[in-house]
């Protein structure tokens, strides 16, 4: 094979099993997770869109997050399911580029949106009297549009840089979808270091992380000054779900991209990839609705109206 990536016509994704029975088990397991994500996120999207009481900034951003989660899991899981069902590992070069590009858009946009949601919670708790002014309808649309635009820009940057590298080590990926760290393993060492440098010096991502961190320090300081237990419960019921999602998403995503090659292993890479690409889209609807009585009541009303 030539050292140039242009000579590769397809990549080989990770196969979860070698026997037909285990391949079908993997298909059924991923199908269950995928349907759960579709149902949960779809229900949140429909509930927020149909209930005028939920037409607030917090739920507008939550609707965007559910759309992103649907896109994320739809970009990766169906191809893996199809490969298991048809006993193949192949994904075309173009398909791999497209999968990586759309996954990068969605993951980067989610990072930006989680930052915006931290700002929403910060204003709601620390500056409630200015909430309507700072987070009006136009401001919310502009912030959501900025998050999507930033995600698109990051995706273009990373996809173009990744697929411009020289690949020296075949075409087999140790993951069930096309992702930057796995493609970099096929590249020459100098190219690998160049891409890692690009990720490390991504000041915008670091700035988002620091803003989320500082926002929650201020939020918890404000919550501790609330005299009533009911006020504590209301504040934590809206903040803790977001903090849980941010913690899982950031910890696994950062670890997957910045961990040293010396501690990399097939099992570890697979577990971490599942934790930031498959688990959040399936779990986020449960996390956000579990402690949110207003959203649960709206869901019950919607479901009761359907029957």
C-alpha positions as CSV (number, residue, x, y, z in Angstrom):
1,X,0.0,0.0,0.0
2,X,1.2,3.5,-0.7
3,X,2.0,5.8,2.1
4,X,-0.6,8.3,1.0
5,X,-4.1,8.1,2.4
6,X,-5.4,8.7,-1.1
7,X,-4.5,5.1,-2.0
8,X,-6.9,3.7,0.6
9,X,-10.4,2.9,-0.8
10,X,-11.9,1.7,2.5
11,X,-11.2,1.3,6.2
12,X,-11.9,-1.8,8.4
13,X,-13.8,-1.0,11.6
14,X,-13.6,-3.0,14.8
15,X,-15.6,-6.2,14.9
16,X,-17.2,-6.8,18.3
17,X,-17.4,-10.6,17.7
18,X,-16.2,-13.4,15.4
19,X,-19.1,-15.8,15.8
20,X,-22.5,-15.3,14.2
21,X,-24.4,-15.6,17.5
22,X,-22.3,-12.9,19.2
23,X,-22.6,-10.6,16.1
24,X,-26.4,-10.9,16.4
25,X,-26.2,-10.2,20.1
26,X,-24.2,-7.1,19.4
27,X,-26.7,-6.0,16.8
28,X,-29.6,-6.5,19.3
29,X,-27.8,-4.7,22.1
30,X,-27.0,-1.7,19.9
31,X,-30.5,-1.7,18.5
32,X,-32.0,-1.5,22.0
33,X,-29.6,1.4,22.9
34,X,-30.4,3.2,19.7
35,X,-34.1,2.9,20.0
36,X,-33.9,4.1,23.7
37,X,-32.0,7.1,22.5
38,X,-34.5,7.8,19.7
39,X,-37.4,7.5,22.1
40,X,-36.0,9.5,24.9
41,X,-34.6,12.4,22.8
42,X,-37.5,12.4,20.5
43,X,-39.9,12.6,23.4
44,X,-38.0,15.6,24.9
45,X,-37.9,17.4,21.5
46,X,-41.7,16.8,20.9
47,X,-42.6,17.8,24.5
48,X,-40.6,21.0,24.5
49,X,-41.9,21.9,21.0
50,X,-45.6,21.3,21.9
51,X,-45.8,22.7,25.5
52,X,-45.7,26.5,25.5
53,X,-44.8,26.4,29.2
54,X,-41.4,25.0,28.2
55,X,-40.6,27.7,25.7
56,X,-37.9,29.1,27.9
57,X,-34.1,29.5,27.4
58,X,-33.2,26.4,29.5
59,X,-35.5,24.1,27.5
60,X,-34.6,25.7,24.2
61,X,-31.0,24.7,24.8
62,X,-32.1,21.3,26.0
63,X,-34.0,20.8,22.8
64,X,-30.8,21.6,20.8
65,X,-28.9,19.1,23.0
66,X,-31.4,16.4,22.2
67,X,-31.1,17.0,18.5
68,X,-27.3,16.8,18.8
69,X,-27.6,13.5,20.8
70,X,-29.9,12.0,18.1
71,X,-27.4,13.0,15.4
72,X,-24.4,11.7,17.4
73,X,-25.8,8.2,17.9
74,X,-27.2,8.1,14.4
75,X,-23.8,8.8,13.0
76,X,-22.0,5.9,14.6
77,X,-24.3,3.1,15.8
78,X,-26.3,2.3,12.7
79,X,-23.1,1.5,10.7
80,X,-21.8,-0.7,13.4
81,X,-25.1,-2.5,13.6
82,X,-25.2,-3.0,9.8
83,X,-21.7,-4.4,9.8
84,X,-22.6,-6.9,12.5
85,X,-25.8,-7.9,10.7
86,X,-24.0,-8.4,7.4
87,X,-20.8,-9.9,8.9
88,X,-18.5,-7.2,7.5
89,X,-16.0,-4.6,8.8
90,X,-15.7,-2.3,5.8
91,X,-16.5,1.4,5.6
92,X,-15.6,3.3,2.4
93,X,-13.0,6.0,2.5
94,X,-15.7,8.6,1.7
95,X,-18.0,7.1,4.3
96,X,-15.3,7.4,6.9
97,X,-14.6,11.0,6.1
98,X,-18.3,11.8,6.2
99,X,-18.8,9.9,9.5
100,X,-15.8,11.7,11.1
101,X,-16.9,15.1,9.8
102,X,-20.5,14.9,11.1
103,X,-19.5,13.3,14.4
104,X,-17.0,16.1,14.9
105,X,-19.7,18.7,14.1
106,X,-22.0,17.2,16.7
107,X,-19.5,16.6,19.4
108,X,-17.9,20.1,19.1
109,X,-21.3,21.7,19.0
110,X,-22.4,19.8,22.1
111,X,-19.3,21.0,23.9
112,X,-20.2,24.6,23.0
113,X,-23.8,24.1,23.9
114,X,-23.0,22.7,27.3
115,X,-21.0,25.9,27.8
116,X,-24.0,28.0,26.9
117,X,-26.2,26.0,29.2
118,X,-23.7,26.7,32.0
119,X,-24.1,30.4,31.3
120,X,-27.9,30.0,31.3
121,X,-27.8,28.3,34.8
122,X,-25.3,30.9,36.0
123,X,-27.6,33.8,35.0
124,X,-30.7,32.1,36.3
125,X,-29.2,31.5,39.8
126,X,-26.7,34.3,40.3
127,X,-28.5,37.1,38.4
128,X,-32.2,36.1,38.3
129,X,-33.5,39.7,38.0
130,X,-31.5,40.1,34.7
131,X,-32.4,36.7,33.3
132,X,-35.1,38.0,30.9
133,X,-32.8,40.7,29.6
134,X,-29.6,38.7,29.2
135,X,-31.4,35.6,27.8
136,X,-34.1,36.9,25.5
137,X,-35.3,35.0,22.5
138,X,-32.9,36.7,20.1
139,X,-29.9,36.1,22.4
140,X,-30.8,32.4,22.8
141,X,-31.0,31.9,19.0
142,X,-27.7,33.8,18.5
143,X,-25.9,31.6,21.1
144,X,-27.3,28.4,19.7
145,X,-26.3,29.5,16.2
146,X,-22.8,30.4,17.4
147,X,-22.5,26.9,19.0
148,X,-23.4,25.2,15.7
149,X,-21.1,27.4,13.7
150,X,-18.2,26.7,16.1
151,X,-18.9,23.0,15.8
152,X,-18.8,23.2,12.0
153,X,-15.6,25.1,12.0
154,X,-13.9,22.6,14.4
155,X,-15.1,19.7,12.2
156,X,-13.7,21.2,9.0
157,X,-10.4,21.9,10.7
158,X,-10.0,18.5,12.3
159,X,-11.3,16.5,9.3
160,X,-9.2,18.3,6.8
161,X,-6.1,17.9,8.9
162,X,-6.7,14.3,9.8
163,X,-7.2,13.1,6.2
164,X,-4.3,15.1,4.9
165,X,-1.9,13.0,6.9
166,X,0.2,10.2,5.4
167,X,-1.0,6.8,6.6
168,X,1.7,4.3,7.1
169,X,0.1,1.4,9.0
170,X,-2.7,-0.2,6.9
171,X,-6.4,0.6,7.1
172,X,-7.7,-1.3,10.2
173,X,-9.2,0.9,12.9
174,X,-9.5,-0.4,16.5
175,X,-12.9,1.2,17.0
176,X,-16.4,0.7,15.7
177,X,-16.5,4.1,14.0
178,X,-14.1,6.5,12.4
179,X,-12.5,8.7,15.0
180,X,-9.4,10.9,15.0
181,X,-7.2,9.0,17.5
182,X,-7.7,5.7,15.7
183,X,-6.9,7.2,12.3
184,X,-3.8,8.8,13.8
185,X,-2.5,5.4,14.8
186,X,-2.3,4.6,11.1
187,X,-0.2,7.7,10.4
188,X,3.5,8.4,10.7
189,X,4.7,9.6,14.1
190,X,5.5,13.1,13.0
191,X,2.0,13.5,11.7
192,X,0.6,12.1,14.9
193,X,2.4,14.6,17.0
194,X,1.2,17.4,14.7
195,X,-2.5,16.5,15.2
196,X,-2.0,16.1,19.0
197,X,-0.5,19.5,19.0
198,X,-3.5,20.9,17.2
199,X,-5.9,19.4,19.8
200,X,-3.8,20.5,22.8
201,X,-3.5,24.1,21.7
202,X,-7.2,24.4,21.0
203,X,-7.5,27.4,23.2
204,X,-11.2,27.8,22.5
205,X,-12.0,24.4,23.9
206,X,-9.9,25.1,27.0
207,X,-11.7,28.4,27.4
208,X,-15.1,26.7,27.3
209,X,-13.9,24.2,30.0
210,X,-12.6,27.0,32.2
211,X,-15.9,29.0,31.8
212,X,-18.0,26.0,32.8
213,X,-15.7,25.4,35.8
214,X,-15.9,29.1,37.0
215,X,-19.6,29.3,36.4
216,X,-20.3,26.3,38.6
217,X,-18.1,27.6,41.4
218,X,-20.2,30.8,41.3
219,X,-23.4,28.8,41.1
220,X,-22.6,26.7,44.1
221,X,-21.5,29.7,46.1
222,X,-24.9,31.4,45.3
223,X,-26.9,28.2,46.1
224,X,-25.2,27.9,49.5
225,X,-26.5,31.4,50.4
226,X,-30.1,30.4,49.6
227,X,-31.9,30.3,53.0
228,X,-34.8,27.9,52.1
229,X,-34.5,24.2,51.5
230,X,-37.0,24.5,48.7
231,X,-34.7,27.0,46.9
232,X,-31.8,24.6,47.3
233,X,-33.9,21.8,45.8
234,X,-35.0,23.9,42.8
235,X,-31.5,25.1,42.1
236,X,-29.9,21.7,42.3
237,X,-32.7,20.0,40.3
238,X,-31.7,22.2,37.3
239,X,-27.9,22.3,37.8
240,X,-27.0,18.7,38.8
241,X,-28.2,17.1,35.6
242,X,-26.2,19.5,33.5
243,X,-23.2,19.0,35.7
244,X,-23.5,15.2,35.4
245,X,-23.7,15.4,31.6
246,X,-20.7,17.8,31.4
247,X,-18.6,15.6,33.7
248,X,-19.2,12.4,31.8
249,X,-18.8,14.0,28.4
250,X,-15.7,16.1,29.1
251,X,-13.8,13.5,31.2
252,X,-14.2,10.7,28.6
253,X,-13.8,12.9,25.5
254,X,-10.6,14.6,26.8
255,X,-9.1,11.3,28.0
256,X,-9.8,9.6,24.7
257,X,-8.0,12.3,22.7
258,X,-5.2,13.3,25.0
259,X,-4.2,10.0,26.8
260,X,-0.6,8.9,26.1
261,X,-0.2,6.2,23.5
262,X,1.7,4.1,26.2
263,X,-1.6,3.5,28.1
264,X,-3.7,2.8,25.1
265,X,-5.3,-0.6,24.7
266,X,-8.1,-2.0,22.6
267,X,-10.5,-2.6,25.6
268,X,-9.8,0.8,27.2
269,X,-10.3,2.7,23.9
270,X,-13.5,0.9,23.3
271,X,-14.9,1.6,26.7
272,X,-14.0,5.2,26.6
273,X,-15.5,5.6,23.1
274,X,-18.7,4.0,24.3
275,X,-18.8,6.4,27.2
276,X,-18.7,9.6,25.1
277,X,-20.4,8.5,21.9
278,X,-23.1,6.0,22.8
279,X,-23.9,6.4,26.5
280,X,-24.6,10.2,26.7
281,X,-27.3,10.2,23.9
282,X,-29.1,7.3,25.6
283,X,-28.7,8.6,29.1
284,X,-29.1,12.3,28.8
285,X,-32.9,12.2,28.5
286,X,-33.1,10.2,31.7
287,X,-30.6,12.4,33.5
288,X,-32.4,15.6,32.5
289,X,-36.0,14.4,33.2
290,X,-35.2,12.4,36.4
291,X,-35.0,15.5,38.7
292,X,-37.1,17.9,36.6
293,X,-40.7,17.7,37.7
294,X,-41.8,20.3,35.2
295,X,-40.5,18.3,32.3
296,X,-41.9,15.0,33.7
297,X,-45.3,16.6,34.1
298,X,-45.3,17.9,30.5
299,X,-44.2,14.5,29.2
300,X,-47.1,12.8,31.1
301,X,-49.5,15.3,29.7
302,X,-48.3,14.7,26.2
303,X,-48.4,10.9,26.5
304,X,-51.9,11.0,28.1
305,X,-53.1,13.2,25.2
306,X,-51.9,10.7,22.7
307,X,-54.0,7.9,24.3
